[in-house]
Amino acid sequence: MLKALPQNYDASLLVGFDTRDDACVYKLRDDLVLIQTVDFFPPIVDDPYQYGQIAAANSLSDVYAMGASPNIALNIFCVPSCLPPEDVAAILAGGAEKVREAGAVIAGGHSVEDAEPKYGMCVSACIDPSEIWSNAGAKVGDVLVLTKPLGNGIIATAAKRDMITQEDFKEAIVSMATLNKYARDAAAKTRVNACTDITGFGFLGHASELAEASGCTLAIDASAVPIFDGAYLLADQGIIPGGAERNEEYLGEKIKFAADVPTPLRAILFDPQTSGGLLLSIPEVDLEKLMINMHEANVDAVVIGRVHSAGGAVIEVS
């Protein structure tokens, strides 16, 4: 028999799909909400342990983008029958290591047999509703801060084609396996008006969601955007994942580029990212404190633009 819910139980969906935010937010009571998200994908690296780490970091990222810290994770695993047991164990171990680093617990999960391995997590967190970040609160005059470089999709594509060495791939692998916990914790000590993380829709895709949800235009300084070593040269050589082209086609006239923004840099801004950084919109008066906090947390945060009143384009890149 189901037990009666407590009298102070007042559940409702506070954040859903309408603003295309990073996770849903479900109100449990006036001082407590549940944040929930899910993500999984096929291997992006050859090493199974690193794959587990990256997939877990990517899954946990959406919770950090909402301003919370994860509490519970459930594994989601598609396992080919031919995958060696030691590889299965390594993938799960890599994921578990990142969940422990996040201060959360793995409470189980589900696996199915599939032709291609796919791994990720459903992640939940509880937080006071007053502490929630969303992608809908950016204000005119805010400064935009990005916490990880761009271009890991281009570099991963080159690695799959054996066009770069594993040493060339190392910087991007380390970044993808790095939790956004540290950027979130640093930013939580200041005011954050809006936030999103940069993943499969690329920088411009996720930034446009933030701009549209907030009813503003983002002005991006292309020269300030941090880029992984080698990504620009690879993009200039035409090593661009199909996802970048689809992102560009989807966004269309929402993005306005200045004539002098180079084509390779445009491709990087559309490049689908795996476990990318946080894009934060903060009041300018809080910038100095934020950057001090980021430095102390060993996060290489960079100012890449500003929030303007809504204009003809959702994002203007110059």
C-alpha positions in Angstrom: 0.0 0.0 0.0 1.3 3.5 -0.9 1.9 5.7 2.0 0.2 9.1 2.1 2.4 12.0 0.9 3.3 14.5 3.6 1.0 17.5 3.9 3.8 19.9 2.9 4.3 18.0 -0.4 3.7 20.4 -3.2 5.2 18.9 -6.4 5.3 20.8 -9.7 7.6 21.1 -12.6 9.5 24.4 -12.3 11.9 24.0 -15.3 10.9 21.8 -18.2 11.6 21.7 -21.9 10.1 25.1 -22.8 13.5 26.9 -22.4 15.6 23.9 -23.5 17.5 24.1 -20.2 20.1 21.6 -19.2 17.9 19.6 -16.7 14.4 19.5 -15.4 13.6 21.0 -12.0 10.8 19.4 -10.0 9.5 21.1 -6.9 9.1 18.8 -3.9 8.3 21.5 -1.3 9.0 25.3 -0.9 12.6 24.8 0.2 13.5 21.7 -1.9 13.6 20.8 -5.6 14.8 17.8 -7.5 17.1 18.3 -10.5 17.3 15.4 -13.0 19.0 14.7 -16.2 20.3 11.9 -18.4 23.0 11.5 -21.1 24.9 8.7 -22.7 26.9 8.1 -25.9 29.3 5.8 -27.8 33.1 5.8 -27.2 34.9 9.0 -28.1 38.4 7.6 -27.0 40.0 4.1 -27.3 40.8 3.6 -23.6 37.8 2.2 -21.8 38.6 3.7 -18.4 38.9 7.2 -20.0 35.7 6.6 -21.9 33.9 5.9 -18.6 35.4 9.0 -17.0 34.4 11.2 -19.9 30.9 9.8 -20.2 30.3 10.3 -16.4 31.7 13.8 -16.4 29.5 14.7 -19.3 26.4 13.3 -17.6 27.2 15.1 -14.3 27.7 18.4 -16.1 24.1 19.2 -16.6 23.5 19.2 -12.9 26.5 21.6 -12.4 25.0 23.8 -15.1 21.9 24.2 -13.0 24.0 25.4 -10.0 23.7 22.1 -8.0 25.9 19.3 -6.9 24.9 15.7 -7.9 23.6 13.3 -5.2 22.7 10.1 -7.1 23.7 8.6 -10.4 22.3 5.5 -12.2 24.4 3.8 -14.9 23.0 3.4 -18.4 25.0 0.9 -20.4 24.6 -0.7 -23.8 27.0 -3.6 -24.0 28.1 -5.6 -27.1 28.4 -9.4 -26.4 31.9 -9.2 -27.9 33.1 -6.5 -25.5 35.8 -8.1 -23.2 34.7 -8.3 -19.5 37.8 -6.3 -18.5 36.7 -3.5 -20.8 33.2 -3.5 -19.3 34.8 -3.3 -15.8 37.1 -0.5 -16.9 34.3 1.6 -18.3 32.2 1.2 -15.1 35.3 1.9 -13.0 36.0 5.1 -14.8 32.5 6.3 -14.4 32.4 5.3 -10.7 35.7 7.3 -10.1 34.1 10.5 -11.4 30.9 10.0 -9.4 33.0 9.6 -6.2 35.0 12.7 -7.1 31.6 14.5 -7.5 30.7 13.5 -4.0 27.7 11.5 -5.3 26.8 7.8 -5.2 25.9 5.2 -7.9 22.6 3.7 -6.8 22.4 1.1 -9.6 21.4 1.3 -13.2 20.4 -0.7 -16.2 22.2 -2.5 -19.1 21.1 -4.0 -22.4 22.9 -5.9 -25.1 23.6 -3.7 -28.2 25.9 -3.8 -31.3 27.9 -0.7 -30.1 28.9 0.3 -26.6 27.1 3.3 -25.2 27.5 4.5 -21.6 26.3 7.3 -19.5 24.1 8.2 -16.5 20.9 9.5 -15.2 21.8 12.0 -12.5 19.7 13.5 -9.7 20.4 16.3 -7.3 18.4 18.2 -4.6 18.8 21.9 -3.9 17.1 24.9 -2.4 15.1 26.6 -5.2 16.7 29.9 -4.5 20.1 28.5 -5.5 19.0 27.2 -9.0 20.7 28.5 -12.1 19.0 28.4 -15.4 19.6 29.5 -18.9 16.8 32.1 -18.8 18.2 34.8 -16.5 20.9 36.6 -18.4 20.7 40.4 -18.1 21.8 43.2 -20.4 25.2 44.3 -19.3 26.3 40.9 -18.0 29.7 39.5 -18.8 30.0 36.1 -20.5 32.6 33.7 -19.1 33.6 30.3 -20.6 35.4 27.7 -18.5 36.8 25.2 -21.0 38.4 25.5 -24.5 36.4 24.6 -27.6 37.3 22.2 -30.4 37.3 18.7 -28.8 34.9 17.4 -31.4 37.2 18.4 -34.2 40.2 16.8 -32.4 38.3 13.6 -31.7 37.3 13.4 -35.4 41.0 13.7 -36.3 41.9 11.0 -33.8 39.4 8.6 -35.2 40.9 9.2 -38.7 44.5 8.6 -37.2 45.5 12.1 -38.3 46.9 13.0 -34.9 48.7 11.1 -32.2 47.4 10.2 -28.8 49.7 12.9 -27.3 48.0 15.4 -29.6 44.6 14.2 -28.2 45.8 14.3 -24.5 44.8 17.9 -23.7 41.3 17.4 -24.9 40.9 14.1 -23.1 42.0 15.6 -19.8 39.6 18.5 -20.3 36.6 16.2 -21.2 37.3 14.1 -18.1 37.5 17.1 -15.8 34.3 17.7 -13.8 32.6 21.1 -14.0 32.3 20.8 -10.3 35.2 23.1 -9.7 33.9 25.8 -12.0 30.5 25.5 -10.4 31.8 25.7 -6.9 33.9 28.8 -7.8 30.9 30.5 -9.5 28.5 29.7 -6.7 30.4 32.1 -4.5 29.3 35.0 -6.7 26.1 36.0 -8.4 25.2 33.9 -11.5 22.3 35.2 -13.6 22.3 32.4 -16.2 24.4 29.3 -17.0 24.5 26.5 -19.5 27.1 23.8 -20.4 28.6 23.4 -23.8 27.9 19.9 -25.3 26.5 18.4 -28.5 24.9 21.6 -29.9 28.2 23.3 -29.8 29.1 26.6 -28.3 26.7 28.6 -30.5 23.9 26.2 -30.2 23.9 26.3 -26.4 24.6 30.0 -26.2 21.7 30.7 -28.5 19.4 28.7 -26.2 20.6 30.9 -23.3 20.0 34.1 -25.4 16.5 33.1 -26.5 15.5 31.9 -23.1 16.7 35.2 -21.6 15.3 37.4 -24.4 18.6 39.0 -25.3 21.4 39.1 -27.8 24.9 37.7 -27.0 27.9 39.6 -28.4 30.8 37.2 -28.7 34.5 38.2 -29.2 35.7 35.4 -31.4 39.4 36.3 -30.8 38.9 35.8 -27.0 37.3 32.3 -27.3 39.7 29.6 -25.9 40.6 26.8 -28.4 42.4 23.5 -27.9 45.9 23.4 -29.5 45.7 22.0 -33.0 41.9 22.5 -33.4 42.2 25.6 -35.6 44.7 24.0 -38.0 42.5 20.8 -38.3 39.4 22.9 -39.0 41.4 24.8 -41.6 42.2 21.5 -43.2 38.5 20.6 -43.3 38.5 18.1 -40.4 35.1 19.0 -39.2 32.5 16.6 -37.7 29.1 16.2 -39.3 27.5 17.5 -36.1 29.1 20.9 -36.6 27.6 21.2 -40.1 24.2 20.2 -38.7 24.5 22.7 -35.9 25.3 25.5 -38.4 22.4 24.5 -40.7 20.0 24.4 -37.7 21.0 27.8 -36.3 21.0 29.6 -39.7 20.2 33.3 -39.5 20.2 33.3 -35.7 24.0 33.8 -35.8 25.5 36.9 -37.4 29.3 36.8 -38.1 31.4 39.8 -38.8 33.1 39.5 -42.2 36.6 39.1 -40.7 35.8 36.0 -38.5 37.8 33.2 -40.2 36.0 30.2 -41.5 38.0 27.7 -39.3 37.0 29.7 -36.2 33.4 29.7 -37.3 33.5 25.9 -37.5 35.0 25.6 -34.0 32.1 27.7 -32.6 29.7 25.2 -34.2 31.7 22.2 -33.2 29.8 19.7 -31.0 31.5 19.3 -27.7 31.7 16.4 -25.3 31.8 17.3 -21.7 32.5 21.0 -22.5 32.7 23.8 -20.0 30.2 26.1 -18.4 29.0 29.3 -20.1 28.2 31.8 -17.3 26.4 35.1 -17.5 27.3 37.3 -14.5 27.0 40.9 -13.4 30.1 42.8 -14.4 30.7 44.0 -10.8 31.2 40.3 -9.8 33.7 39.5 -12.5 36.9 40.2 -10.5 35.7 38.0 -7.6 34.6 35.3 -10.0 38.0 35.2 -11.8 39.9 35.1 -8.5 37.7 32.1 -7.4 38.3 30.4 -10.8 42.0 30.9 -10.5 42.1 29.4 -7.0 40.1 26.4 -8.3 42.6 26.0 -11.2 39.9 26.7 -13.7 41.1 28.6 -16.8 38.0 30.8 -17.2 37.9 33.4 -20.0 35.7 36.4 -20.7 34.4 35.9 -24.2 31.5 38.4 -24.6 28.7 40.4 -23.2 24.9 40.4 -23.0 23.1 43.1 -25.1 19.5 44.0 -25.6 17.7 41.8 -28.1 18.5 42.7 -31.7 18.2 41.3 -35.2 20.4 38.2 -34.5 20.4 36.0 -31.4 24.2 35.9 -31.4 26.6 38.4 -33.0 30.2 37.2 -33.4 32.9 39.7 -34.2 
